[in-house]
Amino acid sequence: MNKPFEGVAELEEAGYADDLRKFRLRDYGPEDWVGLVLLWTTAGLVFTQFFSRYALNDSVAWTEEVARYLLMVLTFIGSAGAVRRGTHIRVEVLEQSLPMPARRVLWAILDAGRLAFWVFCTVVGYDLADRMGVMPMDSFQSTLGWVYWPIFVGFLAMSIREALWIWRRWRHGDAPNTQDVIA
């Protein structure tokens, strides 16, 4: 007869995120906590929109616009967390098939390319935030600056996290473990 939870060892080895036995607050960066707040705020706004439209038959118009903008901000703040953990999607077939000296050359090229991309996006994000900071919102007497400045901050955080990732990779001489990157 099978024991209950027989396969828990495989779950531990796979490192699933829902395994709370290894939960530590220090494993999460500030962008993760800001993202959590943004996610729940967006969920509350979407629920308010749903409830007011279908239960009260009188929708609160501004919730849809604000939820859309918060989702944009959440995307870029959350991406900073993915850069910190090194979990952005990538294809590793070529990397894994190369010998270590060639792998290091590939890493150098990829690291420089990613960092250049994030820095370029930061510069463009600053310019866009500066330009959009005076544009009015549809539903509020506010500007779109509160949307685009956090997006710029997300790109800046991605640039900083990428630079830290590269520094740790070359300090260790190999791709660091996820636990070494988190901080």
C-alpha positions in Angstrom: 0.0 0.0 0.0 1.3 3.5 -0.9 2.1 5.8 1.9 0.5 9.2 1.9 2.7 11.9 0.4 5.0 9.3 -1.0 6.9 11.4 -3.5 7.6 14.3 -1.3 11.3 13.7 -1.7 11.0 14.2 -5.4 9.1 17.5 -4.8 12.0 18.6 -2.6 14.5 17.8 -5.2 12.5 19.6 -7.8 12.4 22.7 -5.6 8.7 23.6 -6.2 7.7 27.1 -5.1 4.7 25.8 -3.2 6.9 23.8 -0.8 6.7 26.0 2.2 9.1 24.0 4.4 12.1 26.0 3.0 10.3 29.4 3.1 12.6 32.2 4.2 11.8 35.9 4.0 15.4 36.8 3.0 15.0 34.8 -0.2 12.8 37.6 -1.6 13.9 40.9 -2.8 12.1 44.3 -2.5 10.8 43.9 -6.0 9.0 40.7 -5.0 7.2 42.5 -2.1 6.3 45.5 -4.3 5.0 43.1 -6.9 2.9 41.2 -4.3 1.3 44.5 -3.2 0.7 45.5 -6.8 -0.8 42.1 -7.6 -3.3 42.2 -4.7 -4.2 45.8 -5.4 -4.9 44.9 -9.1 -6.9 42.0 -8.0 -9.0 44.2 -5.6 -9.6 46.7 -8.4 -10.7 44.0 -10.9 -13.0 42.5 -8.3 -14.4 46.0 -7.5 -15.0 46.5 -11.3 -16.6 43.1 -11.6 -18.8 43.5 -8.5 -20.0 47.0 -9.4 -20.7 46.1 -13.0 -22.6 42.8 -12.5 -24.0 43.0 -9.0 -24.7 46.7 -8.7 -25.3 47.3 -12.5 -23.3 50.5 -12.2 -19.6 50.2 -13.0 -16.9 52.2 -11.4 -15.2 53.4 -14.5 -11.8 54.4 -13.1 -11.0 50.9 -11.7 -10.5 49.4 -15.2 -8.0 52.1 -16.3 -6.0 52.0 -13.0 -5.9 48.1 -13.0 -4.5 48.2 -16.5 -1.8 50.6 -15.5 -1.0 48.7 -12.4 -0.6 45.6 -14.5 1.9 47.4 -16.7 3.9 48.5 -13.6 3.7 44.9 -12.1 5.2 43.5 -15.3 8.3 45.6 -15.1 8.8 45.4 -11.4 8.3 41.6 -11.5 10.8 41.4 -14.3 13.4 42.8 -12.0 12.8 39.9 -9.6 13.2 37.5 -12.5 16.5 39.1 -13.5 17.7 38.9 -9.8 16.9 35.1 -9.7 18.2 34.5 -13.3 15.0 32.9 -14.3 14.1 34.8 -17.5 13.4 32.3 -20.2 16.3 31.2 -22.4 17.5 28.3 -24.6 20.3 26.4 -23.0 21.0 23.7 -25.6 24.0 25.4 -27.1 25.3 26.5 -23.7 25.1 23.0 -22.3 26.8 21.4 -25.4 29.9 23.6 -25.3 33.1 22.8 -23.4 33.7 25.1 -20.4 36.2 27.5 -22.2 33.7 28.1 -25.1 30.9 28.4 -22.6 32.7 31.2 -20.8 33.0 33.1 -24.0 29.3 32.6 -24.7 28.5 33.7 -21.2 30.5 36.9 -21.7 28.7 37.7 -24.9 25.3 37.0 -23.5 26.0 38.9 -20.3 27.2 41.9 -22.2 24.2 41.8 -24.5 21.7 41.5 -21.7 23.3 44.3 -19.7 23.4 46.5 -22.7 19.7 45.8 -23.4 18.6 46.6 -19.9 20.7 49.8 -19.8 19.2 50.8 -23.2 15.7 50.1 -21.9 16.5 52.2 -18.8 17.5 55.2 -20.9 14.4 54.9 -23.1 12.3 54.4 -20.1 13.6 57.6 -18.5 12.9 59.5 -21.7 9.4 58.0 -22.0 8.6 58.7 -18.3 9.8 62.3 -18.7 7.6 62.8 -21.8 4.5 61.0 -20.5 4.7 62.6 -17.1 2.6 65.5 -18.3 0.0 63.5 -20.2 -3.4 63.4 -18.4 -5.2 60.2 -17.4 -8.7 59.6 -18.7 -10.5 59.0 -15.4 -8.5 61.0 -12.9 -7.2 64.5 -12.6 -3.7 63.0 -12.6 -0.9 62.5 -15.1 0.5 59.3 -16.5 3.8 59.9 -14.7 2.8 57.7 -11.8 2.6 54.8 -14.4 5.8 55.4 -16.4 8.2 56.4 -13.6 7.8 53.0 -11.9 8.4 51.3 -15.2 11.6 53.3 -15.5 12.5 52.2 -11.9 11.8 48.6 -13.0 14.2 48.9 -15.9 16.8 50.5 -13.6 16.4 47.6 -11.1 16.8 45.1 -14.0 20.0 46.8 -15.0 21.4 46.8 -11.5 20.3 43.2 -10.9 21.9 42.1 -14.2 25.1 43.9 -13.3 25.1 42.1 -9.9 24.3 38.8 -11.6 27.3 39.2 -13.9 29.6 40.3 -11.1 28.6 37.2 -9.1 29.0 34.9 -12.1 32.5 36.0 -12.8 33.5 36.2 -9.1 32.5 32.5 -8.7 34.0 31.5 -12.0 30.8 29.7 -13.0 27.0 30.2 -13.1 26.1 30.9 -9.5 23.4 28.9 -7.7 20.0 30.7 -7.3 20.7 30.9 -3.5 23.9 32.8 -4.2 22.1 35.3 -6.4 19.2 36.1 -4.1 19.7 39.2 -2.0 
